[in-house]
Amino acid sequence: MKPQEEAMVGVIFDDRGEALPAYPAYLAQRLGCPTSDFDVVGYAIQKLGFVQVTPIRHALLIKFEPTTVHHLAAFAAFYEIAGHSPGRLIIGFLGKAGSPERYEICNSVIEGLKRVEAALDQRPGPVNLVERQSRGSSAVGSRGHTPQEKLPMRERAAAASALDGLACRAQAGDQPRKVSVPLDAISPRDEWLDQLLRSWHNARSGWRLPSSNSLDPLQLLNIARGRAHIVDTRPSNPESYRFRLWGAVNSYGGNYANRTLSEMPAGSMRDEAIEDYWGVATTGAPTYHLISHLENNIRYSYTRLLLPLAADGQRVDQLVVLINERPLPELEAR
């Protein structure tokens, strides 16, 4: 296996904390599973408690099943995350047969680790990995194994030190520019965003994503009142995503209809939009952010809701970008 190919598929940690390449054929042979019409990676995660970690652009995608995850696999995954120091974490929860995977996008590593730990708490005997690694104590696996049996002391100390370093870097900024907020915690000040989120949910057919045809365009435009963009996400390169509709009611100015993201003014706002749009287009998971930017001596303060659309119900081909410009006292409390 070539290193570049292995980096693309990532690794999967087994119940002993051992890192295995996440190649289906390799895992099938290793686990003695059939190779045809069988999701061996999904089986390993859901039934055996393995954890998959895959680098994608400037993020790490972590897949696990909270109710069955093995403690040693989770511990090793945390160590892997600390070693990468990613810009963001994408947490994937495998769905049951016939239902889609769920994703959460976390723009802070520490926030992502806390989300993972909260999900792990769903199973008996919570792992408490962030707290236990920082204190140098152990997490006991469901089969009686402990991290001491798998990782030498110097490696466990390095993992704790790396996580502590991530925490320090995450807390270093006095004024966070962007905070990801759960969809069920949308502020009453963003009531119209919540209204369109409910419309998006109602337009879904089972686990399939809604299409542009399944939403009422007149309702969308009437509620958004010039504060909505429609973005074509069919290109594989997110810099080539194109604005099909540009909502003119915003402080950003200009008319960028039919322009790509790469044609937007250079700066951190464009760079973060490229990453955020790509994240939602990749996972199919809506996101709600509180955002404060200072760019070209202009302060931008707004909340943003990204809603994915898919003509076939699966592959995201459009994003609805909803912007509500307002003061953000919520950021001062974080």
C-alpha positions in Angstrom: 0.0 0.0 0.0 1.3 3.4 -0.9 1.5 6.0 1.8 -0.5 8.5 -0.2 -3.3 5.9 -0.8 -3.3 5.0 2.9 -3.7 8.7 3.9 -6.7 9.0 1.7 -8.6 6.1 3.3 -7.3 6.9 6.7 -7.0 4.3 9.5 -9.3 2.3 11.6 -8.5 1.4 15.2 -9.5 -2.0 16.5 -10.5 -3.2 19.9 -6.8 -3.4 20.9 -6.1 0.2 19.8 -4.1 -1.1 16.8 -4.2 1.1 13.7 -5.3 -0.8 10.5 -5.6 0.6 7.0 -9.3 1.1 6.3 -9.2 -0.8 3.0 -12.3 -3.0 2.8 -10.5 -5.9 1.1 -7.8 -5.9 3.8 -10.3 -5.7 6.7 -12.4 -8.4 5.2 -9.4 -10.7 5.1 -8.3 -9.7 8.5 -11.7 -10.2 10.1 -12.8 -13.2 8.0 -15.7 -11.4 6.5 -17.2 -11.8 3.0 -15.9 -9.3 0.4 -18.9 -9.0 -2.0 -21.9 -6.8 -1.2 -20.8 -6.4 2.4 -19.8 -3.1 4.1 -16.9 -4.5 6.2 -15.9 -1.0 7.4 -19.4 -0.3 8.6 -19.6 -3.7 10.2 -16.3 -3.1 12.1 -17.5 0.2 13.4 -21.0 -0.7 14.3 -20.6 -4.3 15.6 -17.0 -4.5 16.7 -16.6 -1.0 18.2 -13.8 0.1 15.8 -13.1 3.9 15.2 -12.2 5.2 11.7 -10.1 8.4 11.3 -9.7 9.9 7.8 -7.9 13.1 6.8 -9.9 15.2 4.4 -8.5 18.6 3.3 -7.8 20.5 6.6 -10.1 18.4 8.7 -10.3 14.9 10.2 -13.4 12.7 9.7 -14.1 10.5 12.7 -16.6 7.6 12.4 -17.8 5.5 15.4 -20.9 4.0 16.9 -21.4 5.4 20.4 -23.3 2.4 21.8 -20.6 -0.2 20.8 -17.3 1.7 20.5 -14.4 0.0 22.3 -12.5 2.1 24.8 -9.1 1.3 23.4 -10.2 2.2 19.9 -11.5 5.5 21.2 -8.3 6.2 23.2 -6.2 5.5 20.1 -8.4 7.7 18.0 -7.9 10.6 20.4 -4.1 10.1 20.2 -4.4 10.2 16.4 -6.3 13.4 16.5 -3.8 15.0 18.8 -1.0 14.1 16.4 -2.7 15.7 13.4 -3.8 19.0 15.1 -6.6 19.5 12.5 -8.3 22.7 11.8 -11.7 21.1 12.3 -13.3 17.8 13.2 -16.2 16.1 11.3 -17.9 13.5 13.5 -19.8 10.8 11.7 -22.3 8.5 13.4 -23.3 5.5 11.3 -27.0 5.0 10.8 -29.0 1.8 11.0 -29.8 -0.1 7.8 -31.8 2.1 5.5 -31.0 5.3 7.3 -28.3 7.8 6.5 -25.1 8.6 8.5 -25.3 11.7 10.7 -22.5 14.2 10.8 -21.5 17.1 13.1 -18.9 19.7 11.9 -16.8 21.2 14.7 -14.5 24.2 13.9 -12.6 23.8 17.2 -10.7 20.7 18.0 -11.5 20.9 21.7 -15.2 21.4 20.9 -15.0 18.4 18.6 -13.4 16.3 21.3 -16.0 17.3 23.8 -18.7 16.3 21.3 -17.1 12.9 20.8 -16.9 12.4 24.5 -20.5 13.4 25.0 -21.5 10.8 22.3 -19.4 8.2 24.1 -21.3 8.8 27.3 -24.3 7.2 25.7 -22.8 3.7 26.4 -22.4 2.1 29.8 -19.2 3.0 31.5 -18.4 6.4 30.0 -14.9 6.8 28.6 -14.1 10.4 29.8 -11.2 10.5 27.5 -10.4 14.2 27.5 -10.3 14.4 31.3 -8.5 11.1 31.8 -5.8 11.7 29.2 -5.1 15.1 30.6 -4.7 13.6 34.1 -2.7 10.6 32.9 -5.2 8.1 34.2 -6.5 5.1 32.4 -9.8 4.1 30.6 -10.8 0.6 31.1 -12.0 -1.3 28.0 -15.2 -3.4 27.9 -13.0 -6.5 27.8 -10.8 -5.6 30.8 -7.9 -4.1 28.8 -6.4 -0.8 29.7 -4.4 1.7 27.7 -1.4 0.9 29.8 -1.4 -2.6 28.3 -1.3 -1.2 24.8 0.6 2.2 24.9 4.0 2.8 26.6 4.0 5.4 29.3 5.9 7.9 27.1 3.3 7.6 24.4 0.4 8.2 26.8 2.2 11.2 28.2 2.8 12.5 24.7 -0.9 12.1 23.9 -1.9 14.0 27.0 0.6 16.7 26.3 -0.6 17.1 22.7 -4.2 17.4 23.8 -3.3 19.9 26.5 -1.4 21.9 23.8 -4.5 21.9 21.6 -6.6 23.2 24.5 -4.2 26.0 25.1 -4.2 27.0 21.4 -7.9 26.8 21.2 -8.3 29.1 24.2 -5.6 31.6 23.2 -7.8 33.8 21.1 -9.8 36.3 23.3 -12.4 36.9 20.6 -13.5 33.8 18.7 -14.5 34.6 15.1 -16.8 31.6 14.6 -18.7 29.3 16.8 -20.7 26.2 15.7 -24.0 25.9 17.5 -26.3 22.9 17.6 -29.4 23.2 15.3 -31.7 22.7 18.3 -30.2 25.8 19.9 -30.9 28.4 17.3 -31.4 31.8 18.9 -34.8 33.4 19.1 -33.2 36.3 17.4 -32.8 34.1 14.4 -36.4 32.9 14.3 -36.6 33.2 10.6 -33.6 30.9 10.2 -35.3 28.3 12.4 -38.5 28.6 10.3 -36.6 27.8 7.1 -34.7 25.0 8.9 -38.2 23.5 9.8 -39.3 23.8 6.1 -36.1 22.1 5.1 -36.8 19.2 7.5 -40.4 18.9 6.3 -39.2 18.7 2.7 -37.1 15.6 3.5 -38.4 12.2 2.3 -37.3 9.8 5.0 -33.5 9.9 5.2 -33.1 11.5 1.8 -32.1 15.1 1.5 -34.6 17.6 0.0 -34.1 18.9 -3.5 -34.6 22.4 -4.7 -37.9 21.3 -6.3 -39.2 20.1 -2.9 -38.8 23.5 -1.3 -41.3 26.3 -1.9 -39.1 29.0 -3.6 -41.7 31.8 -3.0 -41.8 30.9 0.7 -38.0 30.9 0.9 -37.6 34.2 -0.9 -40.4 35.8 1.1 -38.9 34.8 4.5 -35.3 35.4 3.6 -36.0 38.9 2.0 -32.8 39.2 0.1 -30.6 37.5 2.8 -30.3 34.1 1.0 -27.6 32.8 -1.5 -27.9 29.7 -3.6 -24.6 27.9 -4.3 -24.0 25.2 -6.9 -21.7 22.6 -5.3 -21.4 20.1 -8.1 -17.7 20.8 -8.8 -15.3 18.5 -6.9 -13.1 21.5 -6.1 -15.0 23.8 -3.6 -13.2 26.9 -5.0 -15.3 26.3 -8.1 -18.6 26.3 -6.3 -20.7 29.0 -8.0 -23.3 31.4 -6.7 -26.5 30.9 -8.7 -28.4 33.5 -6.6 -26.8 36.3 -4.6 -28.9 37.9 -1.9 -28.2 41.6 -2.2 -29.2 42.5 1.4 -25.8 42.3 3.2 -22.9 44.4 4.2 -20.5 42.5 2.0 -21.7 44.4 -1.0 -21.4 43.6 -4.7 -23.3 41.2 -6.9 -21.5 37.9 -7.1 -24.3 36.0 -9.0 -22.7 33.4 -11.3 -19.3 33.9 -9.8 -17.3 31.2 -8.2 -15.9 31.2 -4.6 -12.4 31.7 -6.1 -13.6 34.9 -7.7 -14.7 36.4 -4.4 -12.4 39.0 -2.7 -9.4 37.3 -1.2 -9.4 37.1 2.6 -10.3 35.0 5.6 -14.0 35.3 5.0 -13.7 33.7 1.5 -11.3 31.0 2.8 -13.6 30.0 5.6 -16.6 30.0 3.3 -14.8 27.6 1.0 -14.1 25.2 3.9 -17.6 25.5 5.5 -19.5 25.1 2.2 -17.3 22.1 1.3 -17.9 20.6 4.7 -21.7 20.7 4.4 -21.6 19.6 0.7 -19.5 16.6 1.8 -21.5 15.5 4.8 -25.0 16.6 3.9 -25.3 18.0 7.5 -26.8 21.5 8.0 -24.7 23.9 10.1 -25.5 27.0 12.2 -22.7 29.4 13.0 -22.1 32.6 15.0 -19.6 34.6 13.0 -17.6 37.8 13.7 -15.0 39.0 11.2 -12.8 42.1 10.9 -11.8 42.4 7.3 -10.4 45.4 5.5 -11.2 47.4 8.7 -14.9 46.5 8.4 -16.6 44.5 11.2 -19.0 41.8 10.0 -21.2 40.3 12.6 -23.9 37.7 11.7 -25.4 34.2 12.1 -25.4 31.8 9.2 -27.4 28.7 8.4 -26.3 26.3 5.6 -28.9 24.0 4.2 -27.8 21.2 1.8 -30.0 20.2 -1.2 -29.7 17.1 -3.4 -31.6 16.4 -6.6 -31.1 12.6 -6.1 -31.6 12.8 -2.3 -28.0 11.8 -1.6 -25.3 13.8 -3.3 -25.4 17.5 -2.4 -25.6 19.7 -5.5 -26.8 23.0 -4.0 -26.5 24.9 -0.7 -29.0 27.5 0.6 -26.9 30.0 2.5 -28.9 32.1 5.0 -27.4 35.2 6.6 -28.8 37.2 9.5 -26.6 40.2 10.3 -26.9 41.3 13.9 -24.9 41.9 17.1 -23.6 38.7 18.7 -23.6 39.1 22.5 -23.5 35.2 22.6 -19.9 35.3 21.6 -19.0 37.5 24.5 -20.2 34.8 26.9 -18.0 32.1 25.3 
